[in-house]
C-alpha cells in the first residue's frame, strides 16, 4: 500500500524538530507501507496544482492533501489573503477532479487547516512570508 502526501511546509516537516513533522512520523510509524511525502514550504493550492504532473506515477492506495495555511495568510499590504477563498475552493475542486483521473483507485483525503492561536505566536511581518 503506497500513500502520497502532498502539502506545504507543515507536511514537509520544516517547522518540526529534526525535520520530522507529522508526515514523517506517520511514515516511521508504518514501515510496512511506502509513504511518499511531497511537502514544499510556502506552497498554496495553486503551487500544488502546478506540480501535480510531477507527482511520482504509482498506483496509490491513498492520496492526502494538506494545504491551506499559506493560502489563508492575510497580507496587510494587499488588504486580502494571499489566495482568495473562491480561488482556493476552485483549486480544491480542480485537485479532486485531477486526482480522481490520475489515481482512480486511490482514496482521497484532505487534512484541514492547522489550528493557530495567534495570542501565542511571535509577531512576524506577514508580507514577507514566503
Backbone bond lengths (Angstrom), bond angles and torsions (degrees), N, CA, C in turn:
res aa  C-N    CA-C-N  psi(-1)  N-CA   C-N-CA  omega(-1)  CA-C   N-CA-C  phi
1 X - - - 1.456 - - 1.526 108.67 -
2 X 1.321 116.35 118.80 1.453 120.96 178.90 1.520 109.48 -108.48
3 X 1.334 115.05 134.13 1.462 122.39 -179.17 1.530 107.94 -118.71
4 X 1.323 116.46 133.83 1.463 122.30 175.47 1.518 108.11 -108.93
5 X 1.326 116.21 131.91 1.463 121.31 176.73 1.523 108.01 -119.78
6 X 1.330 116.24 117.63 1.459 123.35 177.76 1.517 108.56 -107.52
7 X 1.338 117.34 139.75 1.452 118.00 178.63 1.513 113.58 179.11
8 X 1.331 113.53 -159.24 1.466 122.34 -175.44 1.525 110.25 -104.59
9 X 1.328 116.93 -155.92 1.466 120.80 -176.74 1.524 112.94 -64.53
10 X 1.323 117.36 -27.69 1.466 119.47 178.08 1.527 108.76 -67.90
11 X 1.309 116.82 -39.18 1.460 121.52 175.17 1.525 110.39 -67.43
12 X 1.317 115.90 -40.59 1.464 122.32 179.24 1.527 111.59 -62.34
13 X 1.321 116.36 -27.15 1.455 120.70 -177.59 1.504 113.18 89.85
14 X 1.322 117.25 14.18 1.463 121.99 -173.64 1.520 113.49 -62.17
15 X 1.310 118.38 -31.24 1.467 120.15 -176.68 1.519 112.27 -95.26
16 X 1.318 116.75 -1.50 1.462 120.71 -176.98 1.524 110.79 -92.25
17 X 1.292 114.73 154.75 1.452 121.20 177.66 1.532 109.85 -60.04
18 X 1.314 116.32 126.46 1.454 121.23 178.00 1.517 113.48 67.80
19 X 1.324 116.66 19.75 1.462 122.07 -179.81 1.537 111.88 60.62
20 X 1.340 115.28 31.07 1.460 120.60 179.72 1.515 108.99 -114.88
21 X 1.324 115.59 82.72 1.453 121.89 178.93 1.514 111.43 -84.87
22 X 1.327 115.95 -166.08 1.459 120.62 -174.76 1.522 112.17 -61.33
23 X 1.329 118.23 -38.05 1.465 120.11 -177.88 1.531 111.11 -68.83
24 X 1.318 116.23 -40.29 1.459 120.06 178.31 1.535 110.85 -67.75
25 X 1.317 116.29 -36.10 1.469 119.97 177.40 1.526 110.93 -68.33
26 X 1.323 116.07 -38.44 1.457 120.24 176.21 1.523 110.12 -60.52
27 X 1.327 116.49 -45.02 1.465 120.91 178.74 1.526 111.04 -62.49
28 X 1.326 117.14 -42.73 1.466 120.89 -179.90 1.528 111.89 -65.89
29 X 1.320 116.45 -33.48 1.462 120.82 -178.92 1.531 112.45 -76.44
30 X 1.333 116.38 -16.11 1.462 120.58 -178.30 1.525 110.87 -130.74
31 X 1.349 116.81 67.24 1.473 119.38 -178.21 1.528 113.28 -64.99
32 X 1.325 117.06 -16.00 1.461 120.24 178.97 1.531 112.54 -75.06
33 X 1.338 115.81 -10.75 1.461 121.11 179.01 1.527 109.90 -113.93
34 X 1.303 115.36 147.82 1.457 119.49 172.45 1.527 107.04 -89.25
35 X 1.318 115.98 116.79 1.464 121.21 179.57 1.515 107.68 -116.45
36 X 1.333 114.91 115.70 1.455 122.54 -177.67 1.524 107.91 -98.93
37 X 1.330 116.70 117.35 1.470 121.85 -177.29 1.522 108.84 -103.38
38 X 1.340 115.47 120.61 1.459 121.52 179.29 1.527 109.13 -126.42
39 X 1.325 115.22 68.74 1.458 120.87 176.11 1.515 109.45 -101.01
40 X 1.333 116.53 139.09 1.459 121.84 179.96 1.523 108.51 -131.34
41 X 1.322 115.92 124.87 1.452 121.12 179.81 1.516 112.97 -55.25
42 X 1.329 115.62 133.60 1.455 121.70 177.44 1.515 114.82 85.41
43 X 1.324 116.95 -3.60 1.455 119.11 -176.42 1.524 113.45 -63.74
44 X 1.321 114.19 143.44 1.458 123.84 171.33 1.526 106.57 -116.97
45 X 1.316 117.23 175.83 1.455 119.74 177.53 1.526 110.16 -58.82
46 X 1.326 117.58 -35.56 1.466 120.60 178.82 1.525 111.75 -62.71
47 X 1.341 116.68 -42.03 1.462 120.39 178.56 1.525 111.15 -63.45
48 X 1.316 115.92 -42.97 1.462 119.86 -179.17 1.526 110.53 -63.79
49 X 1.325 116.63 -40.39 1.465 119.27 178.58 1.521 111.91 -61.85
50 X 1.338 116.95 -36.12 1.465 119.28 -178.61 1.525 112.16 -73.52
51 X 1.322 118.48 -21.95 1.464 119.59 -179.56 1.523 113.76 -108.44
52 X 1.322 117.99 7.78 1.461 119.22 -179.32 1.522 112.62 -64.63
53 X 1.329 118.05 -33.41 1.458 119.58 178.20 1.524 111.98 -64.41
54 X 1.336 116.17 -20.31 1.461 120.24 179.50 1.528 112.36 -88.79
55 X 1.330 117.34 -1.60 1.470 120.15 178.39 1.524 108.59 -62.88
56 X 1.321 116.36 139.87 1.464 119.13 -179.28 1.535 110.93 -56.08
57 X 1.321 115.62 135.29 1.461 119.45 -179.46 1.516 109.60 -82.41
58 X 1.304 115.08 112.99 1.453 122.30 178.31 1.503 107.72 -148.62
59 X 1.289 114.92 169.72 1.457 120.36 174.34 1.527 106.57 -95.38
60 X 1.319 116.47 81.04 1.458 120.95 -175.75 1.515 111.68 -69.40
61 X 1.318 115.32 141.31 1.465 120.94 173.75 1.521 109.48 -81.15
62 X 1.330 115.55 -31.93 1.471 120.83 -179.64 1.519 109.24 -149.47
63 X 1.337 114.58 145.85 1.460 121.54 175.13 1.519 106.94 -130.40
64 X 1.336 115.76 121.48 1.458 121.30 179.83 1.523 108.91 -106.32
65 X 1.317 115.84 135.82 1.461 121.38 175.84 1.518 108.20 -115.33
66 X 1.313 115.91 123.98 1.464 121.50 179.48 1.519 108.18 -128.00
67 X 1.320 116.25 94.14 1.456 121.14 -176.08 1.522 108.86 -151.00
68 X 1.322 116.41 151.81 1.460 119.52 175.82 1.519 114.27 146.48
69 X 1.327 117.79 -27.30 1.463 120.09 -176.10 1.525 110.41 -65.10
70 X 1.333 117.94 -38.16 1.468 120.84 178.05 1.524 111.42 -77.14
71 X 1.316 116.69 -32.16 1.468 120.82 178.24 1.526 110.44 -61.64
72 X 1.328 115.85 -43.09 1.463 121.42 -176.78 1.512 114.46 -85.01
73 X 1.328 117.15 4.84 1.460 122.11 -179.61 1.536 109.74 -64.62
74 X 1.312 116.58 114.47 1.469 120.59 179.88 1.516 109.49 -76.35
75 X 1.322 116.13 128.86 1.455 121.21 179.89 1.526 108.59 -114.39
76 X 1.342 116.03 104.98 1.462 120.47 -176.20 1.522 114.52 -54.64
77 X 1.320 118.06 -36.73 1.467 119.55 -177.23 1.532 111.93 -64.03
78 X 1.319 116.25 -30.96 1.463 120.02 178.42 1.515 112.41 -94.54
79 X 1.326 115.94 -11.81 1.460 120.49 179.64 1.519 113.77 69.50
80 X 1.337 117.02 22.72 1.460 120.15 -179.93 1.521 110.01 -158.16
81 X 1.312 114.81 173.04 1.458 119.72 174.69 1.525 109.56 -71.71
82 X 1.294 115.17 157.08 1.468 121.12 -178.10 1.532 111.35 -56.70
83 X 1.319 117.23 -41.68 1.469 122.35 176.49 1.525 106.85 -123.15
84 X 1.310 116.53 127.85 1.462 120.58 179.59 1.529 109.84 -65.12
85 X 1.324 116.47 146.88 1.456 121.32 -177.36 1.531 111.76 -55.28
86 X 1.317 117.59 -43.47 1.469 120.61 179.68 1.531 111.04 -61.43
87 X 1.330 116.85 -38.58 1.468 120.49 178.25 1.523 111.37 -69.42
88 X 1.332 116.48 -37.16 1.468 121.54 177.39 1.530 109.83 -63.46
89 X 1.328 115.81 -48.07 1.464 120.41 179.49 1.530 110.98 -61.53
90 X 1.330 117.38 -43.98 1.462 121.14 178.56 1.530 110.58 -63.18
91 X 1.329 116.68 -38.61 1.459 121.16 177.78 1.513 111.98 -63.41
92 X 1.328 116.77 -41.61 1.468 119.86 178.05 1.528 110.68 -64.11
93 X 1.331 116.97 -41.97 1.470 119.76 177.92 1.528 110.70 -62.46
94 X 1.334 116.50 -43.44 1.460 120.71 178.43 1.525 110.58 -61.50
95 X 1.320 117.12 -43.04 1.465 122.34 178.04 1.527 110.54 -58.05
96 X 1.328 116.76 -48.55 1.468 120.23 -178.72 1.524 110.68 -61.59
97 X 1.329 117.44 -45.54 1.465 120.89 178.96 1.526 110.98 -59.80
98 X 1.341 116.03 -46.36 1.466 121.13 -179.05 1.530 110.52 -64.56
99 X 1.328 116.77 -46.93 1.463 121.57 -176.90 1.525 111.17 -63.57
100 X 1.327 117.63 -38.28 1.468 120.10 178.41 1.534 111.46 -64.56
101 X 1.326 117.15 -33.80 1.468 120.16 176.61 1.536 110.52 -75.61
102 X 1.313 117.16 -42.60 1.469 121.23 -176.52 1.526 112.36 -71.09
103 X 1.323 116.35 -39.00 1.463 121.45 -176.44 1.534 109.41 -131.60
104 X 1.329 117.60 72.24 1.465 120.92 -171.71 1.525 114.86 -61.15
105 X 1.321 117.74 -25.54 1.480 119.32 -179.10 1.518 113.19 -95.00
106 X 1.317 117.00 -7.08 1.473 120.20 -176.46 1.525 111.43 -76.35
107 X 1.308 114.59 144.63 1.459 120.21 169.63 1.517 107.12 -83.71
108 X 1.317 116.46 130.85 1.461 121.41 179.88 1.516 109.05 -101.62
109 X 1.329 115.30 138.35 1.466 120.39 177.55 1.522 108.93 -138.61
110 X 1.315 114.65 149.00 1.459 121.43 177.95 1.517 108.27 -117.67
111 X 1.322 116.18 124.56 1.458 121.73 175.87 1.518 106.10 -90.95
112 X 1.314 117.74 117.27 1.461 121.78 -175.40 1.513 113.39 -64.58
113 X 1.296 113.84 174.99 1.462 121.08 -178.56 1.520 111.76 -60.85
114 X 1.312 114.94 145.84 1.454 121.56 176.09 1.522 108.97 -70.90
115 X 1.319 116.62 128.42 1.462 119.89 177.37 1.524 109.11 -69.15
116 X 1.302 115.32 142.15 1.459 120.37 -175.67 1.518 109.23 -141.85
117 X 1.310 116.34 126.60 1.459 121.33 175.68 1.523 106.58 -104.24
118 X 1.323 116.08 102.43 1.461 120.80 -173.55 1.521 113.82 -64.47
119 X 1.322 118.12 -14.26 1.469 119.82 177.00 1.524 111.22 -64.66
120 X 1.336 116.41 -23.63 1.455 120.31 -176.21 1.529 113.54 -106.33
121 X 1.311 116.85 7.34 1.473 121.11 -179.43 1.529 110.08 -95.39
122 X 1.321 114.62 144.65 1.463 118.74 174.56 1.520 108.13 -71.62
123 X 1.292 118.82 136.18 1.475 119.14 178.11 1.529 110.76 -60.45
124 X 1.316 114.99 135.92 1.459 120.28 177.74 1.525 108.91 -133.56
125 X 1.308 115.67 158.14 1.454 120.78 174.31 1.514 107.49 -83.24
126 X 1.323 115.70 95.56 1.460 121.30 -171.65 1.520 112.57 -63.72
127 X 1.318 117.78 -23.65 1.462 119.24 179.56 1.527 112.42 -69.85
128 X 1.326 117.06 -14.85 1.465 119.12 -179.31 1.524 111.71 -102.18
129 X 1.330 118.69 -0.52 1.457 118.94 179.98 1.524 110.20 -70.43
130 X 1.276 116.53 128.01 1.461 124.75 177.83 1.501 110.72 45.07
